[in-house]
Amino acid sequence: MKIAVYLRNHMLDEDPRLLQLMAELGAKGFAVYRVDGRADISGGTDVILSIGGDGTFLSAAALAGDSGIPVLGVNLGRLGFLSENRPETVAEALAGRKYNIEDRALLHTSFSAPTGCRHIDGWPYALNEVTVHRSGAAMLGVDVSIDGAELPTYWADGLLVATSSGSTAYSLSVGGPIVLPDSEVLVIAPIASHNLNVRPLVVPSTAAIGIRLRSRDRNVLFTMDNRTVEVDAGTQFSVSLAQFPLKRVRLGESTFIDALVSKLFWGEDIRNSTGQ
């Protein structure tokens, strides 16, 4: 097996857990090499190891692009849904083929009016979410259409469109629902809404979502996962499901529900404790 190792934070280069993992992979006969960008990935690579937290995994997803190379998240941080694996478990699981490869939906954006910028890094895809956010003091108006049907204007600090993977990221923090990763839906949620009678909306993953911005400020912040640029306040763009998924490696018997319980303390209640 040929393994590309990606770190966004090079302060982790000398982390003892990383050094131990690299030694274990080498001892099991894996061909391991380091990458910093998409151009560094060589032919025949079987998996990309993302070393860090979920932010690093998002960068690794862009690195993998549409190559079909699966990404395995190794967590050296504190909280990870995408990077859920401890470095001590990786080498043995890969050597014993105790893993599954799952498809995670990606979002694709397409601009239909001048933006004042180009796509971030030339990569118009996002794994977790696409967001717009006010850049100044002025409230942001966001007109949204779903398959051509217009919704009432959102007046808010911003708005996001999230995948099921992104339901436990920014979407969760603005009151969006938790969605199991294999659910074929998208979430539309306002950020700090100035309307009291709007709620996050779940739509089919097949929906074509049109977005038009209105603001007294000249620019609006536009993000795709952990990448941010400024766009013109009158920008129009569409969001839809990408034609290809990201392939993610899941080790062992871990499940999304296990991650909810262990990382978000889902259902934490003394009455749910064993022996009570």
C-alpha angles and dihedrals in degrees: 000000000000114000129192114204119209128190122177092185108056090189083083093063092101097037107135091224091056093046090050091049092050090050092049093049091050092048091055091054100255119149103233128186137165126245133190100178144015092266090059094065109104129208119277095031110155102190142003116224111212107204115199132030137319092291090059090048090056090053090047089052090057088046091055090048114165093331093109091231108143121235124223116199117216112192120222090154135072110261125025136163095166095032097043101140126101113227091235091066102046107080096047093046092051093045091050093042089236095154144088131217115225131187118239120195120243129206122230123204127201124185119220099180132042111287105183088237143055127243112292108270089343088284113117096187136097132189100198110022151327115226142181120202136178114260097200140021097292120102115247123235114206121190111200130189127188114205087337096311111123121227122206111274115274112227106196147111086275148313136244137202111205137186123225087264089055094051090093093047129059091336091062092053092056094050101270122150125264108248127193109244096242093054111115097224141104127218124223112194134168119232112228093341120212089204115085094200103056127095137181111284127216115210134176116274088239091065121117106221119201120197129191122181131216124186141146087224117087096232139035128201114246121191137185108192105305097347121096136187137160119251133186114278091240094055120143123195143153131231124204141151114286118244091240133041133226111251112225127190116228116193127218121329098324116140137194090248090055088053092050091052097044100039106030096027090236110199093006102175132138088233089062093055118113114256095022 
